[in-house]
């Protein structure tokens, strides 16, 4: 059953990276075979908490196969029926993990020393830990609904399960470590759920770097990151989609330094080669070109206005739902539908904020100062138009962010309050108000005024 699970996992990974229907269909056929293999040992009704070795491992493998099938269901079709089918599979998988956790707790003393049980325990900790961690990242109103139907979203419990799994010597310990790494170095920064834990990330990587000298660590500073990503691109040619992950990160590392020509190069590669989100890639490329001089844009041969106009037609749906970042890009690009469009103001910096990039840049004063200069220049060049209030508020919010990261809190507060006082004048970018309330709340927290901070953050909801 592990051979079936491993083979199907590779094909599912390939399908989710390529989004090719042929790969999706091949992976779906293989995952069905893997499920059929596991079903030979799976109990239809787990009335007893005592399982033999084959039954324990069959339950874990079956749960993992169901999750993979749910993933394929989401990407195979864009309709709501696929979304519901995928949700049912996830619910079934989660229930199996909970049953397996009960089995593990009951039989731990009896079989805790056997290698087979340790492998089973590693699978349970990976599943329960990942579920709790991922669900805890959802908005509270959605999480409360999911908890009502039996799910659990306890972040600390999830992290503790994954840490225990990572420290074990099981087949899935590296998957627990990778999940923790992804959370500490990427998810927590992009979603703004915390600062991440780089000390833990380094500790998790250390044993694997000794074992696999060519392992490419994620925990590197910007300049080192470029070299690492470029090495990663050259290390294999079989899965180009791994290159696309590196292109995305390289695009941002250059954007953080305002090296727009290099950032454009990687955005252009993503537009040409990757299918994950054409709308975002084209919008990102157009946004980066908007930061360049006319002479630099002319050398690329690109038509920036035409690129923005393409974005709406590239929007896709996943499991019947639009992708939030794509919806944002479409909404912003609609300005270019006019015969003589009013150009967007610092669109690449706005997207940097959307992806929580200011938190990363804010750790370096020199890069933050450079961003502040760019924003103040844009502020001076604003012209009267129907979009002027929105553009002015965007500039003030981004300016306030830079000032906050530079420790100039009073000036930052003035920028944020100016945005809030202009709420009624904003016509299109209404998201600026709740986000400014949130940033102002964080500023008050930084000043130690926790009561005021809590009020503003609550109002941002």
Secondary structure as UniProt FT lines:
FT   HELIX           2..18
FT   HELIX           21..39
FT   TURN            40..41
FT   HELIX           53..76
FT   HELIX           80..111
FT   TURN            112..113
FT   HELIX           115..136
FT   HELIX           140..148
FT   TURN            149..150
FT   HELIX           155..167
FT   TURN            171..172
FT   HELIX           173..182
FT   HELIX           183..187
FT   HELIX           188..190
FT   TURN            191..192
FT   HELIX           198..211
FT   TURN            213..214
FT   HELIX           222..235
FT   HELIX           240..256
FT   TURN            257..258
FT   HELIX           260..273
FT   HELIX           278..290
FT   HELIX           294..300
FT   HELIX           304..310
FT   HELIX           312..314
FT   STRAND          317..318
FT   TURN            319..320
FT   STRAND          321..322
FT   HELIX           324..333
FT   HELIX           334..337
FT   TURN            339..340
FT   HELIX           347..354
FT   TURN            355..356
FT   HELIX           357..361
FT   TURN            362..363
FT   HELIX           365..380
FT   TURN            386..387
FT   HELIX           388..405
FT   TURN            406..407
FT   HELIX           409..421
FT   HELIX           423..425
FT   HELIX           431..447
FT   HELIX           450..460
//
